[in-house]
Amino acid sequence: MFNNWCWCTYIVTYGDSFIMLQAIIIVCLMGNPTQCIMLEDQRGPYNSDRECKARVMEMSEAVHRHMRGYKPISYQCRSLKPGMLTVR
């Protein structure tokens, strides 16, 4: 369902404002890899791709503790428009 799904977004500047990044991971049920959930980070947004990817790794490592039977399969550092805290 989400095979090879990875968009790596870098900081883009518009004048004096920066585009912030939101960490997102996709986790799928190990017994049914078509049953997947998108998890959005609640700590960010982040100023750099490096910070975002570090948070993605932290989130991925915690999945097995909070969601038994699920496995992280992909991630995205999604850019947010100025003034936005999440992407909708």
Wavefront OBJ file of the C-alpha trace (Angstrom):
o trace
v 0.000 0.000 0.000
v 2.767 2.446 0.937
v 5.701 0.753 -0.812
v 8.621 3.084 -1.503
v 6.736 5.992 0.082
v 9.236 8.598 1.214
v 9.325 12.289 0.489
v 12.395 14.003 1.910
v 11.669 17.716 2.083
v 14.383 20.282 2.697
v 14.060 23.751 4.187
v 12.846 26.304 1.692
v 13.039 29.992 2.446
v 10.586 32.635 1.296
v 12.053 36.025 2.107
v 12.712 36.057 5.832
v 10.427 33.109 6.713
v 11.339 29.419 6.846
v 9.203 26.465 5.932
v 8.984 24.219 8.999
v 8.957 20.418 8.812
v 6.561 17.959 10.448
v 7.708 14.390 11.210
v 5.335 11.661 10.022
v 5.673 7.871 10.043
v 3.531 5.156 8.492
v 3.068 2.010 10.583
v 1.431 -1.198 9.380
v 0.046 -4.213 11.179
v 2.591 -7.034 10.827
v -0.110 -9.659 10.239
v -1.889 -7.503 7.652
v 0.489 -5.090 5.862
v -2.424 -3.362 4.118
v -3.755 -2.097 7.474
v -1.642 1.021 7.997
v -1.858 4.189 10.076
v -0.203 7.567 9.590
v 1.267 8.954 12.837
v 1.986 12.690 13.053
v 4.553 14.028 15.508
v 3.147 16.090 18.378
v 6.417 17.811 19.387
v 7.499 19.670 16.222
v 7.585 21.358 13.823
v 11.330 21.296 13.097
v 13.696 23.812 11.540
v 15.871 21.363 9.617
v 15.662 18.094 7.748
v 18.232 16.645 10.160
v 16.107 17.468 13.243
v 13.008 16.063 11.556
v 14.729 12.799 10.583
v 16.081 12.417 14.135
v 12.509 12.716 15.451
v 11.275 10.220 12.847
v 13.834 7.701 14.117
v 12.788 8.335 17.733
v 9.122 7.822 16.828
v 9.916 4.653 14.858
v 11.829 3.139 17.772
v 8.854 3.747 20.118
v 6.174 2.139 17.917
v 6.616 -1.370 19.348
v 6.095 -0.064 22.914
v 2.884 1.819 22.168
v 1.347 -0.139 19.288
v 1.919 -3.870 19.685
v 1.893 -5.729 16.386
v 2.668 -2.637 14.273
v 5.882 -1.960 12.402
v 7.111 1.372 10.969
v 7.529 1.093 7.209
v 8.128 4.623 5.938
v 8.468 8.249 6.925
v 8.070 11.760 5.644
v 9.358 15.150 6.738
v 6.478 17.216 5.405
v 6.851 20.948 4.886
v 4.397 23.268 6.585
v 3.318 26.621 5.237
v 4.173 29.659 7.372
v 1.755 29.918 10.288
v 0.713 26.219 10.129
v 1.385 23.693 12.905
v 0.078 20.614 11.090
v -0.813 19.617 7.553
v -4.491 19.002 6.866
l 1 2 3 4 5 6 7 8 9 10 11 12 13 14 15 16 17 18 19 20 21 22 23 24 25 26 27 28 29 30 31 32 33 34 35 36 37 38 39 40 41 42 43 44 45 46 47 48 49 50 51 52 53 54 55 56 57 58 59 60 61 62 63 64 65 66 67 68 69 70 71 72 73 74 75 76 77 78 79 80 81 82 83 84 85 86 87 88
